[in-house]
Amino acid sequence: MMDWLRKNKKFLIPVLGGMLLLLLFRFSPLLMQKNDQEDSFQQEDLFAAEEEMAEEDTIVEDNQATLMLVDVKGAVKNPGVYEASEGERVNDIINKAGGILQNGEKNAVNFAMKVTDEMIIYVPYIGEEEEAAIDEASNQASLSSSEGLININKASETELLELPGVGPSKAAAIIEYREQNGGFSAKEDIKNITGIGEKTYEKLEPLISIN
C-alpha cells in the first residue's frame, strides 16, 4: 500500500486538491448564509435595543411633561404643595392633602375641576364668605362722606352711575383712570375723562369728592 502511494503520489495530490476545492465550493454558500443570518440577528437585536431605549426615554419625557404642582391652602388637614398628573381633579388633590376639615366650607369648592400647573386650591372656612361680604358692605358704606358726596377715587361702578351724565362707559373710564394714575388729585381731573366737559363738570362738582 505504501509503495503504491509513493508511486502514485504525483497523481493523488492534484486529485485530493481538486476534491478539496470542490468541497469548499459546495459548502461555502452555506457558511456565508450562516454568517449573514448571524449578522442579521445581531442587527435586529441592536435595533430592538435602540427602540426599547427610545421608548423608555419617551415615557420619561411624557411623565416630566405631565407632572404638575398644585398649592393647597385653607381648611384642609395638610396644606402644602402637591404633585398632580394630567387629568386629575380638585377632589384628588384635596384627598392628597388629607381632606377638608370639619369647619371647611365644602360647598365653596368645585371638586370636579381639572387641576392645572401652579394652580391654587383654596378651601374657605365655614362663615368666611359671610365675613367677607360684611367687610365689603362696610367698605362700600365708607366710600361716601357724611354729606352724601360720591368719592370718585373709591366709588364702585354702581355708585358712579348715580352721578348725572355718567353712564356705564364713563364709569368704567373713571375707574380705569384712577387705577392708571393713582387716583384723582383734584375734582377738576375728572374732566380728563372723555365725554366729561365743562358743562358736565359743573353738574358733577357739588356731588363728588376725592377724599
MOCOR-V858632 format. One record per residue. RES is the residue in three letters. SS is DSSP state (H for helix, E for strand, C for the rest). PSI is psi in radians with two decimals (999 if undefined). D_LAST is the distance of its C-alpha to the last C-alpha in Angstrom with 1 decimal. Layout:
BEGIN
res=RES ss=SS psi=PSI d_last=D_LAST
res=RES ss=SS psi=PSI d_last=D_LAST
END
This chain:
BEGIN
res=MET ss=C psi=-0.80 d_last=137.2
res=MET ss=H psi=-0.69 d_last=136.2
res=ASP ss=H psi=-0.69 d_last=138.9
res=TRP ss=H psi=-0.71 d_last=137.7
res=LEU ss=H psi=-0.72 d_last=134.2
res=ARG ss=H psi=-0.65 d_last=135.3
res=LYS ss=H psi=-0.56 d_last=137.5
res=ASN ss=H psi=0.22 d_last=134.8
res=LYS ss=H psi=-0.51 d_last=131.6
res=LYS ss=H psi=-0.33 d_last=131.4
res=PHE ss=H psi=-0.58 d_last=131.0
res=LEU ss=H psi=-0.64 d_last=128.8
res=ILE ss=H psi=-0.85 d_last=126.1
res=PRO ss=H psi=-0.64 d_last=125.2
res=VAL ss=H psi=-0.82 d_last=125.4
res=LEU ss=H psi=-0.70 d_last=123.0
res=GLY ss=H psi=-0.71 d_last=120.7
res=GLY ss=H psi=-0.71 d_last=120.6
res=MET ss=H psi=-0.68 d_last=120.0
res=LEU ss=H psi=-0.75 d_last=117.1
res=LEU ss=H psi=-0.68 d_last=115.5
res=LEU ss=H psi=-0.75 d_last=116.0
res=LEU ss=H psi=-0.76 d_last=114.2
res=LEU ss=H psi=-0.76 d_last=111.3
res=PHE ss=H psi=-0.62 d_last=111.0
res=ARG ss=H psi=-0.72 d_last=111.2
res=PHE ss=H psi=-0.12 d_last=108.5
res=SER ss=H psi=-0.67 d_last=106.1
res=PRO ss=H psi=-0.65 d_last=104.1
res=LEU ss=H psi=-0.73 d_last=103.5
res=LEU ss=H psi=-0.72 d_last=102.4
res=MET ss=H psi=-0.69 d_last=100.0
res=GLN ss=H psi=-0.70 d_last=98.6
res=LYS ss=H psi=-0.74 d_last=98.0
res=ASN ss=H psi=-0.68 d_last=96.2
res=ASP ss=H psi=-0.69 d_last=94.1
res=GLN ss=H psi=-0.73 d_last=93.2
res=GLU ss=H psi=-0.74 d_last=92.2
res=ASP ss=H psi=-0.67 d_last=90.0
res=SER ss=H psi=-0.75 d_last=88.5
res=PHE ss=H psi=-0.72 d_last=87.7
res=GLN ss=H psi=-0.72 d_last=86.1
res=GLN ss=H psi=-0.72 d_last=83.9
res=GLU ss=H psi=-0.72 d_last=82.9
res=ASP ss=H psi=-0.69 d_last=82.0
res=LEU ss=H psi=-0.79 d_last=80.0
res=PHE ss=H psi=-0.72 d_last=78.1
res=ALA ss=H psi=-0.73 d_last=77.4
res=ALA ss=H psi=-0.71 d_last=76.1
res=GLU ss=H psi=-0.71 d_last=73.8
res=GLU ss=H psi=-0.69 d_last=72.5
res=GLU ss=H psi=-0.74 d_last=71.9
res=MET ss=H psi=-0.69 d_last=69.9
res=ALA ss=H psi=-0.71 d_last=67.8
res=GLU ss=H psi=-0.70 d_last=67.1
res=GLU ss=H psi=-0.72 d_last=66.0
res=ASP ss=H psi=-0.69 d_last=63.7
res=THR ss=H psi=-0.71 d_last=62.2
res=ILE ss=H psi=-0.77 d_last=61.6
res=VAL ss=H psi=-0.77 d_last=59.9
res=GLU ss=H psi=-0.71 d_last=57.7
res=ASP ss=H psi=-0.74 d_last=56.8
res=ASN ss=H psi=-0.71 d_last=55.9
res=GLN ss=H psi=-0.65 d_last=53.7
res=ALA ss=H psi=-0.58 d_last=52.0
res=THR ss=H psi=-0.10 d_last=51.3
res=LEU ss=C psi=2.28 d_last=50.2
res=MET ss=E psi=2.79 d_last=46.4
res=LEU ss=E psi=2.30 d_last=44.1
res=VAL ss=E psi=2.32 d_last=41.8
res=ASP ss=E psi=2.08 d_last=39.3
res=VAL ss=E psi=2.18 d_last=39.5
res=LYS ss=E psi=2.95 d_last=36.8
res=GLY ss=E psi=-2.51 d_last=35.9
res=ALA ss=C psi=1.10 d_last=38.4
res=VAL ss=E psi=2.81 d_last=41.6
res=LYS ss=C psi=-0.75 d_last=44.4
res=ASN ss=C psi=1.42 d_last=44.4
res=PRO ss=C psi=2.63 d_last=41.1
res=GLY ss=E psi=-3.02 d_last=41.7
res=VAL ss=E psi=2.26 d_last=42.7
res=TYR ss=E psi=2.57 d_last=45.7
res=GLU ss=E psi=2.50 d_last=48.0
res=ALA ss=E psi=2.62 d_last=48.2
res=SER ss=C psi=2.77 d_last=50.7
res=GLU ss=C psi=2.30 d_last=50.3
res=GLY ss=C psi=-0.21 d_last=50.4
res=GLU ss=C psi=2.69 d_last=49.2
res=ARG ss=E psi=2.93 d_last=46.8
res=VAL ss=H psi=-0.69 d_last=43.9
res=ASN ss=H psi=-0.68 d_last=46.3
res=ASP ss=H psi=-0.73 d_last=48.7
res=ILE ss=H psi=-0.67 d_last=46.1
res=ILE ss=H psi=-0.66 d_last=44.9
res=ASN ss=H psi=-0.65 d_last=48.5
res=LYS ss=H psi=-0.53 d_last=48.8
res=ALA ss=C psi=0.17 d_last=45.9
res=GLY ss=C psi=0.00 d_last=47.9
res=GLY ss=C psi=2.98 d_last=46.4
res=ILE ss=E psi=2.46 d_last=43.5
res=LEU ss=C psi=2.87 d_last=43.2
res=GLN ss=C psi=-0.55 d_last=43.8
res=ASN ss=C psi=0.34 d_last=40.2
res=GLY ss=E psi=2.54 d_last=39.2
res=GLU ss=C psi=1.66 d_last=37.9
res=LYS ss=H psi=-0.56 d_last=40.6
res=ASN ss=H psi=-0.21 d_last=39.4
res=ALA ss=H psi=0.06 d_last=36.3
res=VAL ss=C psi=2.35 d_last=38.6
res=ASN ss=C psi=1.64 d_last=40.5
res=PHE ss=C psi=-0.41 d_last=43.8
res=ALA ss=C psi=-0.13 d_last=45.4
res=MET ss=C psi=2.40 d_last=43.1
res=LYS ss=E psi=2.45 d_last=44.8
res=VAL ss=C psi=2.70 d_last=43.4
res=THR ss=C psi=2.84 d_last=42.5
res=ASP ss=C psi=2.41 d_last=42.4
res=GLU ss=C psi=0.31 d_last=39.4
res=MET ss=E psi=2.53 d_last=38.3
res=ILE ss=E psi=2.13 d_last=36.2
res=ILE ss=E psi=1.96 d_last=37.4
res=TYR ss=E psi=2.14 d_last=35.1
res=VAL ss=E psi=1.93 d_last=36.5
res=PRO ss=C psi=2.74 d_last=33.9
res=TYR ss=E psi=2.72 d_last=35.0
res=ILE ss=C psi=2.27 d_last=35.7
res=GLY ss=C psi=-0.18 d_last=32.6
res=GLU ss=H psi=-0.69 d_last=30.2
res=GLU ss=H psi=-0.62 d_last=29.1
res=GLU ss=H psi=-0.72 d_last=28.5
res=GLU ss=H psi=-0.70 d_last=26.4
res=ALA ss=H psi=-0.69 d_last=24.3
res=ALA ss=H psi=-0.68 d_last=23.9
res=ILE ss=H psi=-0.75 d_last=22.8
res=ASP ss=H psi=-0.72 d_last=20.2
res=GLU ss=H psi=-0.74 d_last=18.9
res=ALA ss=H psi=-0.68 d_last=18.9
res=SER ss=H psi=-0.72 d_last=17.0
res=ASN ss=H psi=-0.71 d_last=14.3
res=GLN ss=H psi=-0.62 d_last=14.3
res=ALA ss=H psi=-0.51 d_last=14.2
res=SER ss=C psi=-0.05 d_last=11.0
res=LEU ss=C psi=-0.59 d_last=9.2
res=SER ss=E psi=2.58 d_last=9.2
res=SER ss=C psi=3.05 d_last=8.3
res=SER ss=C psi=-0.34 d_last=11.7
res=GLU ss=C psi=-0.03 d_last=12.2
res=GLY ss=C psi=0.22 d_last=12.6
res=LEU ss=C psi=2.65 d_last=10.0
res=ILE ss=E psi=2.11 d_last=9.6
res=ASN ss=E psi=1.89 d_last=6.5
res=ILE ss=C psi=-0.18 d_last=8.6
res=ASN ss=C psi=-0.22 d_last=7.4
res=LYS ss=C psi=-0.32 d_last=8.7
res=ALA ss=C psi=2.57 d_last=10.9
res=SER ss=C psi=2.98 d_last=14.6
res=GLU ss=H psi=-0.67 d_last=17.2
res=THR ss=H psi=-0.74 d_last=18.6
res=GLU ss=H psi=-0.66 d_last=15.5
res=LEU ss=H psi=-0.54 d_last=15.1
res=LEU ss=C psi=-0.26 d_last=18.8
res=GLU ss=C psi=-0.29 d_last=18.2
res=LEU ss=C psi=2.48 d_last=16.9
res=PRO ss=C psi=2.34 d_last=20.0
res=GLY ss=C psi=0.08 d_last=21.6
res=VAL ss=C psi=1.96 d_last=19.8
res=GLY ss=C psi=-3.01 d_last=22.4
res=PRO ss=H psi=-0.71 d_last=22.8
res=SER ss=H psi=-0.73 d_last=23.3
res=LYS ss=H psi=-0.67 d_last=20.2
res=ALA ss=H psi=-0.75 d_last=18.0
res=ALA ss=H psi=-0.65 d_last=19.6
res=ALA ss=H psi=-0.65 d_last=19.2
res=ILE ss=H psi=-0.78 d_last=15.4
res=ILE ss=H psi=-0.74 d_last=15.3
res=GLU ss=H psi=-0.70 d_last=17.9
res=TYR ss=H psi=-0.81 d_last=16.2
res=ARG ss=H psi=-0.47 d_last=13.1
res=GLU ss=H psi=-0.64 d_last=15.6
res=GLN ss=H psi=-0.46 d_last=17.9
res=ASN ss=H psi=0.10 d_last=15.6
res=GLY ss=C psi=0.37 d_last=13.1
res=GLY ss=C psi=3.03 d_last=10.2
res=PHE ss=C psi=2.21 d_last=9.4
res=SER ss=C psi=-0.30 d_last=9.2
res=ALA ss=C psi=2.70 d_last=9.5
res=LYS ss=H psi=-0.67 d_last=10.0
res=GLU ss=H psi=-0.37 d_last=13.6
res=ASP ss=H psi=-0.32 d_last=13.6
res=ILE ss=H psi=-0.33 d_last=14.0
res=LYS ss=H psi=-0.17 d_last=17.4
res=ASN ss=H psi=-0.22 d_last=18.4
res=ILE ss=C psi=2.26 d_last=18.8
res=THR ss=C psi=2.24 d_last=22.5
res=GLY ss=C psi=-0.14 d_last=23.4
res=ILE ss=C psi=1.77 d_last=20.4
res=GLY ss=C psi=-2.88 d_last=22.0
res=GLU ss=H psi=-0.75 d_last=21.6
res=LYS ss=H psi=-0.74 d_last=22.9
res=THR ss=H psi=-0.65 d_last=20.7
res=TYR ss=H psi=-0.63 d_last=17.6
res=GLU ss=H psi=-0.59 d_last=18.9
res=LYS ss=H psi=-0.57 d_last=18.9
res=LEU ss=H psi=-0.56 d_last=15.4
res=GLU ss=H psi=-0.79 d_last=13.6
res=PRO ss=C psi=-0.11 d_last=13.8
res=LEU ss=C psi=-0.11 d_last=12.8
res=ILE ss=E psi=2.81 d_last=9.5
res=SER ss=E psi=2.92 d_last=5.8
res=ILE ss=C psi=-0.07 d_last=3.8
res=ASN ss=C psi=999 d_last=0.0
END
